[in-house]
């Protein structure tokens, strides 16, 4: 059996990257060939991980800056594609994974088995558990304009509104099934499928690139398959939550780009204008609230430290 090609994109990943790499051998009997694409880490961890001994090749590629998640993944894919074409690696599958993921035992092999059960599967995603043990709704319908707007406006204040339910499409996380798109935090991809849509759209800096990928693969005739037989743990947003002014803006920009790309032509111009204005306003509010929350959290930590030192 050929080793599975695995790509992760890092930005000062800390201990997460060690845990991720160390979980791979138990996740597959095939072995792996890991490519770390680093977007400008300052903690030295990607270099340290690559210097360590592993039962599989682990190589590091510097992207040259913070080029974004999708662009970073494409760099790794193209590097592995060259190795595949030269015969250095021989596999029909490619994995893209966040560095804050830990595989359960046999998870990669279970995903490969699901891929082989569905010959038209372009992507397979596992069941994802968050830090608190809850199941993340990682297999969803492609968001339509109505459900997307309803979720954006009402989601923060009305958790179980019908638009959010339709947007999340998380009614069945216990059975293997088709989905409109799968979380990009961990995906097994068929080489031919990923190449048929030319990888990730690099206009997405972060967020929504996995939604766009799933939608484009579906339109190209490939299936997105969710399989709960494979399970991973994901420490979601370990760095993103520290920089809301960057991440929230990126999220809203990506949401607009996704809908605008599908609402083309002059007749949709008023819709695009309203959508852009609404998302821009929502972004300003979200960033303000997130920054206040961070400041409050910081004040609480400072007060606790003072108490602990008897001040």
Sine and cosine of phi, psi and omega as CSV:
sin_phi,cos_phi,sin_psi,cos_psi,sin_omega,cos_omega
0.00,0.00,0.71,-0.71,-0.01,-1.00
-0.97,0.24,0.59,-0.81,0.06,-1.00
-0.90,0.43,0.51,-0.86,-0.01,-1.00
-1.00,0.09,0.71,-0.70,0.04,-1.00
-0.99,0.15,0.79,-0.62,-0.10,-0.99
-0.77,-0.64,0.76,-0.65,0.02,-1.00
-0.86,-0.51,0.68,-0.73,0.18,-0.98
-0.71,-0.70,0.51,-0.86,0.01,-1.00
-0.92,-0.40,0.79,-0.62,-0.12,-0.99
-0.89,-0.46,0.45,-0.89,0.13,-0.99
-0.48,-0.88,1.00,-0.03,-0.09,-1.00
0.75,0.66,0.91,0.41,-0.13,-0.99
-0.98,0.19,-0.26,0.96,0.01,-1.00
0.88,0.47,-0.55,-0.84,-0.05,-1.00
-0.88,0.47,-0.43,0.90,-0.03,-1.00
-0.81,0.59,-0.68,0.74,-0.06,-1.00
-0.91,0.42,-0.64,0.77,0.06,-1.00
-0.86,0.50,-0.74,0.67,-0.03,-1.00
-0.89,0.46,-0.63,0.77,0.01,-1.00
-0.89,0.46,-0.80,0.59,-0.05,-1.00
-0.89,0.45,-0.65,0.76,-0.03,-1.00
-0.93,0.38,-0.34,0.94,0.00,-1.00
-1.00,0.08,-0.20,0.98,-0.09,-1.00
-0.93,0.37,-0.72,0.70,-0.06,-1.00
-0.83,0.57,-0.61,0.79,0.00,-1.00
-0.98,0.20,-0.22,0.98,-0.06,-1.00
-1.00,0.07,-0.29,0.96,-0.02,-1.00
-0.46,-0.89,0.62,-0.79,0.08,-1.00
-1.00,0.09,-0.13,0.99,-0.05,-1.00
-0.99,0.17,-0.37,0.93,-0.15,-0.99
0.99,0.11,0.16,-0.99,-0.04,-1.00
-0.66,-0.76,0.29,-0.96,0.16,-0.99
-0.78,-0.63,0.96,-0.28,-0.16,-0.99
-0.99,-0.16,0.73,-0.68,0.12,-0.99
-0.88,-0.47,0.85,-0.53,0.08,-1.00
-0.98,-0.19,0.89,-0.46,0.08,-1.00
-0.98,-0.19,0.92,-0.40,-0.10,-0.99
-0.99,-0.16,0.77,-0.64,-0.05,-1.00
-0.99,-0.15,0.50,0.87,0.08,-1.00
0.96,-0.27,0.61,0.79,0.02,-1.00
-0.87,0.50,0.53,-0.85,0.03,-1.00
-0.90,-0.43,0.03,1.00,-0.07,-1.00
-0.99,-0.14,-0.09,1.00,0.03,-1.00
0.96,0.29,0.06,1.00,-0.07,-1.00
-0.93,0.36,-0.71,0.70,0.01,-1.00
-0.82,0.57,-0.66,0.75,0.02,-1.00
-0.91,0.41,-0.67,0.75,-0.02,-1.00
-0.91,0.42,-0.65,0.76,0.02,-1.00
-0.89,0.45,-0.65,0.76,-0.02,-1.00
-0.94,0.33,-0.44,0.90,0.03,-1.00
-0.98,0.20,-0.36,0.93,-0.06,-1.00
-0.96,0.27,0.32,-0.95,0.05,-1.00
-0.99,0.15,0.75,-0.67,0.04,-1.00
-0.69,-0.73,0.42,-0.91,0.04,-1.00
-0.98,0.18,0.40,0.92,-0.03,-1.00
-0.32,-0.95,0.37,-0.93,0.07,-1.00
-0.92,0.39,0.71,-0.70,0.11,-0.99
-0.74,-0.67,0.91,-0.40,-0.05,-1.00
-0.86,-0.51,0.40,-0.92,-0.08,-1.00
-0.88,-0.48,0.73,-0.68,0.11,-0.99
-0.84,-0.54,0.80,-0.60,0.08,-1.00
-1.00,0.00,0.82,-0.57,-0.05,-1.00
-0.97,0.24,-0.31,0.95,0.00,-1.00
0.99,-0.15,0.00,1.00,0.00,-1.00
0.35,-0.94,-0.05,-1.00,0.01,-1.00
-0.99,0.13,1.00,0.09,-0.10,-1.00
-1.00,0.10,-0.12,0.99,-0.02,-1.00
0.97,-0.22,0.24,-0.97,-0.09,-1.00
-0.94,0.34,-0.81,0.59,-0.05,-1.00
-0.89,0.46,-0.69,0.72,0.02,-1.00
-0.90,0.44,-0.63,0.77,0.04,-1.00
-0.89,0.45,-0.69,0.72,0.05,-1.00
-0.88,0.48,-0.64,0.77,0.02,-1.00
-0.90,0.44,-0.58,0.82,0.06,-1.00
-0.88,0.48,-0.72,0.69,0.03,-1.00
-0.91,0.42,-0.66,0.75,0.01,-1.00
-0.87,0.49,-0.71,0.70,-0.03,-1.00
-0.93,0.37,-0.56,0.83,0.06,-1.00
-0.91,0.41,-0.68,0.74,0.03,-1.00
-0.95,0.32,-0.54,0.84,0.04,-1.00
-0.89,0.46,-0.64,0.77,0.05,-1.00
-0.89,0.46,-0.66,0.75,0.04,-1.00
-0.91,0.41,-0.61,0.79,0.01,-1.00
-0.92,0.40,-0.67,0.74,-0.01,-1.00
-0.93,0.37,-0.51,0.86,0.01,-1.00
-1.00,0.08,-0.10,0.99,0.03,-1.00
1.00,0.00,0.08,1.00,0.01,-1.00
-0.93,0.36,-0.57,0.82,0.13,-0.99
-0.79,-0.62,0.44,-0.90,-0.06,-1.00
-0.63,-0.78,1.00,-0.09,-0.01,-1.00
-0.45,-0.89,0.54,-0.84,0.04,-1.00
-1.00,-0.02,-0.06,1.00,-0.11,-0.99
-0.83,-0.55,0.44,-0.90,-0.02,-1.00
-0.66,-0.75,0.70,-0.71,0.05,-1.00
-0.93,-0.37,0.71,-0.71,0.16,-0.99
-0.90,-0.44,0.76,-0.64,-0.15,-0.99
-0.57,-0.82,0.64,-0.77,0.15,-0.99
-0.94,0.34,0.51,-0.86,-0.02,-1.00
-0.96,0.27,-0.14,0.99,0.04,-1.00
-0.98,-0.19,0.43,0.90,0.07,-1.00
-0.98,-0.19,0.59,-0.80,0.16,-0.99
-0.82,-0.57,0.82,-0.57,0.00,-1.00
-0.98,0.20,0.67,-0.74,0.22,-0.97
-0.96,0.27,0.31,-0.95,-0.01,-1.00
-0.85,0.52,0.77,-0.64,0.05,-1.00
0.97,0.24,0.09,1.00,-0.11,-0.99
-0.88,0.48,-0.69,0.72,-0.03,-1.00
-0.91,0.41,-0.68,0.74,0.01,-1.00
-0.90,0.44,-0.58,0.82,0.03,-1.00
-0.92,0.39,-0.58,0.82,0.04,-1.00
-0.93,0.36,-0.63,0.78,0.04,-1.00
-0.90,0.44,-0.66,0.75,0.04,-1.00
-0.87,0.49,-0.65,0.76,0.04,-1.00
-0.91,0.41,-0.65,0.76,0.05,-1.00
-0.86,0.51,-0.65,0.76,-0.04,-1.00
-0.97,0.25,-0.36,0.93,0.09,-1.00
-0.97,0.26,-0.33,0.95,-0.06,-1.00
-0.81,-0.59,1.00,-0.03,-0.08,-1.00
-0.86,0.51,-0.39,0.92,0.02,-1.00
-0.99,-0.14,0.18,0.98,0.05,-1.00
-0.94,0.34,0.82,-0.58,0.10,-1.00
-1.00,-0.09,-0.44,0.90,-0.01,-1.00
-0.56,-0.83,0.60,-0.80,0.08,-1.00
-0.78,-0.62,0.74,-0.68,0.03,-1.00
-0.86,-0.52,0.55,-0.84,-0.03,-1.00
-1.00,-0.02,0.09,-1.00,0.20,-0.98
-0.97,0.26,0.74,-0.67,-0.08,-1.00
-0.91,-0.41,0.84,-0.54,0.08,-1.00
-0.97,-0.24,0.70,-0.71,0.05,-1.00
-1.00,0.09,0.04,-1.00,-0.10,-0.99
-0.84,0.54,-0.59,0.81,-0.03,-1.00
-0.99,0.13,0.06,1.00,0.03,-1.00
1.00,-0.03,-0.13,0.99,0.00,-1.00
-0.96,0.29,0.41,-0.91,0.01,-1.00
-1.00,0.03,0.81,-0.59,0.02,-1.00
-0.99,0.14,0.72,-0.69,0.00,-1.00
-0.96,0.28,0.99,0.14,-0.18,-0.98
-1.00,-0.08,-0.05,1.00,-0.01,-1.00
-0.82,-0.58,0.96,-0.27,-0.19,-0.98
-0.77,-0.64,0.20,-0.98,0.13,-0.99
-0.98,0.21,0.46,-0.89,0.10,-1.00
-0.91,0.41,0.82,-0.58,-0.07,-1.00
-0.92,0.40,0.76,-0.65,0.11,-0.99
-1.00,-0.04,0.18,-0.98,-0.08,-1.00
-0.85,0.52,-0.72,0.69,-0.06,-1.00
-0.90,0.43,-0.75,0.66,-0.02,-1.00
-0.93,0.37,-0.56,0.83,0.01,-1.00
-0.91,0.41,-0.71,0.71,0.01,-1.00
-0.92,0.39,-0.70,0.71,0.00,-1.00
-0.86,0.50,-0.68,0.73,0.02,-1.00
-0.91,0.42,-0.69,0.72,-0.04,-1.00
-0.89,0.46,-0.65,0.76,-0.08,-1.00
-0.99,0.13,-0.63,0.77,-0.15,-0.99
-0.97,-0.25,-0.34,0.94,-0.06,-1.00
-0.79,0.61,-0.72,0.70,-0.04,-1.00
-0.92,0.39,-0.40,0.92,-0.09,-1.00
-0.92,-0.39,-0.29,0.96,-0.02,-1.00
-0.66,-0.75,1.00,0.02,-0.18,-0.98
-0.85,0.53,-0.68,0.74,-0.12,-0.99
-0.98,-0.19,0.47,0.88,0.02,-1.00
-0.92,0.39,0.46,-0.89,-0.09,-1.00
-0.89,0.46,-0.49,0.87,0.00,-1.00
-0.95,0.32,-0.64,0.77,0.05,-1.00
-0.92,0.40,-0.66,0.75,0.05,-1.00
-0.86,0.52,-0.69,0.73,0.00,-1.00
-0.93,0.37,-0.60,0.80,-0.01,-1.00
-0.92,0.39,-0.69,0.72,-0.03,-1.00
-0.98,0.21,-0.56,0.83,0.03,-1.00
0.73,0.68,0.79,0.61,-0.09,-1.00
-0.95,-0.32,0.54,0.84,-0.08,-1.00
-0.96,0.29,-0.43,0.90,-0.06,-1.00
-0.69,-0.72,0.98,-0.19,0.05,-1.00
-0.91,-0.42,0.34,0.94,-0.05,-1.00
-0.91,-0.42,-0.15,0.99,-0.04,-1.00
-0.82,-0.58,0.54,-0.84,0.09,-1.00
-0.92,0.40,0.76,-0.65,-0.10,-1.00
-0.34,-0.94,0.19,-0.98,0.12,-0.99
-0.98,0.18,0.46,-0.89,0.08,-1.00
-0.63,-0.77,0.32,-0.95,0.07,-1.00
-0.95,0.32,-0.60,0.80,0.06,-1.00
-0.39,-0.92,0.30,-0.95,-0.05,-1.00
-0.79,-0.61,0.51,-0.86,-0.01,-1.00
-0.85,0.53,0.75,-0.66,0.02,-1.00
-0.97,0.23,0.03,1.00,0.04,-1.00
-0.92,0.39,-0.40,0.92,0.07,-1.00
-0.33,-0.94,0.93,-0.38,-0.02,-1.00
-0.67,-0.74,0.72,-0.69,0.23,-0.97
-0.99,-0.10,0.82,-0.57,-0.07,-1.00
-0.89,-0.45,0.59,-0.81,0.16,-0.99
-0.99,0.12,0.79,-0.62,-0.05,-1.00
-0.77,0.64,-0.76,0.65,-0.07,-1.00
-0.88,0.48,-0.60,0.80,-0.01,-1.00
-0.94,0.35,-0.73,0.68,-0.03,-1.00
-0.89,0.45,-0.66,0.76,0.01,-1.00
-0.94,0.35,-0.51,0.86,-0.03,-1.00
-0.91,0.42,-0.41,0.91,0.03,-1.00
-0.94,-0.33,0.18,0.98,0.06,-1.00
0.88,0.48,0.64,0.77,0.11,-0.99
0.93,0.38,-0.43,-0.90,-0.01,-1.00
-0.97,0.25,0.50,-0.87,0.15,-0.99
-0.98,0.18,0.92,-0.38,-0.13,-0.99
-0.97,0.23,-0.02,1.00,0.09,-1.00
-0.95,0.32,-0.34,0.94,0.06,-1.00
-1.00,0.08,0.92,-0.40,0.00,-1.00
-0.95,0.32,-0.74,0.67,0.13,-0.99
-0.34,-0.94,0.47,-0.88,-0.05,-1.00
0.97,0.26,0.62,-0.78,0.07,-1.00
0.95,0.32,-0.15,0.99,0.03,-1.00
-0.91,0.41,-0.49,0.87,0.04,-1.00
-0.97,0.25,-0.55,0.84,0.08,-1.00
-0.90,0.44,-0.73,0.68,0.01,-1.00
-0.88,0.48,-0.68,0.74,0.00,-1.00
-0.89,0.47,-0.75,0.66,0.00,-1.00
-0.88,0.48,-0.65,0.76,0.01,-1.00
-0.91,0.42,-0.70,0.71,-0.01,-1.00
-0.92,0.39,-0.62,0.79,0.03,-1.00
-0.92,0.39,-0.63,0.78,0.05,-1.00
-0.88,0.47,-0.67,0.74,0.01,-1.00
-0.93,0.37,-0.39,0.92,0.04,-1.00
-1.00,0.06,0.03,1.00,0.08,-1.00
0.99,-0.13,0.14,0.99,0.01,-1.00
-0.99,-0.15,0.34,-0.94,0.00,-1.00
-0.96,-0.27,0.56,-0.83,0.16,-0.99
-0.96,-0.27,0.90,-0.43,-0.12,-0.99
-0.92,-0.40,0.80,-0.60,0.12,-0.99
-0.99,-0.12,0.75,-0.66,0.04,-1.00
-0.77,-0.64,0.91,-0.42,0.04,-1.00
-0.97,0.25,-0.10,0.99,0.05,-1.00
-0.91,0.42,-0.43,0.90,0.07,-1.00
-0.97,-0.23,0.67,-0.74,-0.06,-1.00
-0.69,-0.72,0.62,-0.79,0.07,-1.00
-0.72,-0.69,0.29,-0.96,0.16,-0.99
-0.94,-0.34,0.64,-0.77,-0.07,-1.00
-0.73,-0.69,0.87,-0.49,0.10,-1.00
-1.00,0.07,0.95,0.30,-0.20,-0.98
-0.88,0.48,0.72,-0.70,0.13,-0.99
0.93,0.38,0.55,0.83,-0.08,-1.00
-0.89,0.45,-0.47,0.88,0.03,-1.00
-0.93,-0.38,-0.47,0.88,-0.08,-1.00
-0.88,0.48,-0.61,0.79,-0.08,-1.00
-0.92,0.40,-0.28,0.96,-0.03,-1.00
-0.99,0.15,-0.24,0.97,-0.09,-1.00
-0.74,-0.67,0.91,0.41,-0.08,-1.00
-0.89,0.46,-0.52,0.86,-0.02,-1.00
-0.91,0.42,-0.43,0.90,0.04,-1.00
-1.00,-0.03,-0.77,0.64,-0.13,-0.99
-0.95,0.31,-0.63,0.77,0.00,-1.00
-0.93,0.36,-0.62,0.79,0.07,-1.00
-0.90,0.44,-0.68,0.73,0.02,-1.00
-0.88,0.48,-0.64,0.77,0.00,-1.00
-0.89,0.45,-0.72,0.69,-0.02,-1.00
-0.94,0.34,-0.61,0.79,0.06,-1.00
-0.88,0.48,-0.67,0.74,-0.01,-1.00
-0.93,0.38,-0.63,0.78,0.03,-1.00
-0.88,0.48,-0.66,0.75,0.04,-1.00
-0.91,0.41,-0.71,0.70,-0.03,-1.00
-0.86,0.51,-0.67,0.74,-0.03,-1.00
-0.87,0.50,-0.75,0.67,-0.02,-1.00
-0.95,0.31,-0.65,0.76,-0.03,-1.00
-0.88,0.47,-0.59,0.81,0.03,-1.00
-0.90,0.43,-0.38,0.92,-0.04,-1.00
-0.96,-0.28,0.04,1.00,0.05,-1.00
-0.83,-0.56,0.90,0.44,-0.12,-0.99
-1.00,0.00,0.35,-0.94,0.06,-1.00
0.99,-0.13,0.28,-0.96,-0.10,-1.00
-0.91,0.41,-0.51,0.86,-0.08,-1.00
-0.93,0.37,-0.37,0.93,0.03,-1.00
-0.99,-0.12,0.05,1.00,-0.03,-1.00
-0.84,0.54,-0.70,0.71,0.03,-1.00
-0.88,0.47,-0.61,0.80,0.02,-1.00
-0.91,0.43,-0.70,0.72,0.02,-1.00
-0.89,0.46,-0.63,0.77,-0.01,-1.00
-0.90,0.43,-0.70,0.71,0.01,-1.00
-0.91,0.42,-0.67,0.75,0.00,-1.00
-0.88,0.47,-0.70,0.72,-0.01,-1.00
-0.90,0.43,-0.69,0.72,0.00,-1.00
-0.90,0.43,-0.68,0.74,-0.01,-1.00
-0.91,0.42,-0.69,0.73,0.00,-1.00
-0.93,0.36,-0.58,0.81,0.03,-1.00
-0.90,0.44,-0.68,0.73,0.02,-1.00
-0.90,0.43,-0.70,0.71,0.00,-1.00
-0.88,0.47,-0.61,0.79,-0.01,-1.00
-0.89,0.45,-0.70,0.71,0.00,-1.00
-0.86,0.50,-0.70,0.72,0.00,-1.00
-0.91,0.43,-0.71,0.71,-0.04,-1.00
-0.89,0.45,-0.67,0.74,0.01,-1.00
-0.90,0.43,-0.68,0.73,0.01,-1.00
-0.86,0.50,-0.72,0.69,0.00,-1.00
-0.91,0.42,-0.66,0.75,-0.01,-1.00
-0.91,0.41,-0.65,0.76,0.01,-1.00
-0.92,0.40,-0.61,0.79,0.07,-1.00
-0.89,0.46,-0.67,0.74,0.00,-1.00
-0.90,0.45,-0.65,0.76,0.02,-1.00
-0.91,0.41,-0.65,0.76,0.02,-1.00
-0.90,0.43,-0.65,0.76,0.03,-1.00
-0.89,0.46,-0.68,0.73,0.03,-1.00
-0.89,0.46,-0.64,0.76,0.00,-1.00
-0.91,0.41,-0.66,0.75,0.03,-1.00
-0.89,0.46,-0.65,0.76,0.02,-1.00
-0.89,0.46,-0.66,0.75,0.02,-1.00
-0.90,0.44,-0.67,0.74,0.00,-1.00
-0.90,0.44,-0.64,0.77,0.03,-1.00
-0.91,0.41,-0.64,0.77,0.03,-1.00
-0.91,0.41,-0.62,0.78,0.03,-1.00
-0.91,0.41,-0.63,0.77,0.03,-1.00
-0.90,0.43,-0.67,0.75,0.02,-1.00
-0.90,0.44,-0.66,0.75,-0.02,-1.00
-0.91,0.41,-0.41,0.91,0.01,-1.00
-0.98,-0.18,0.13,0.99,0.06,-1.00
0.95,0.31,0.46,0.89,0.00,-1.00
-1.00,0.01,0.00,0.00,0.00,0.00
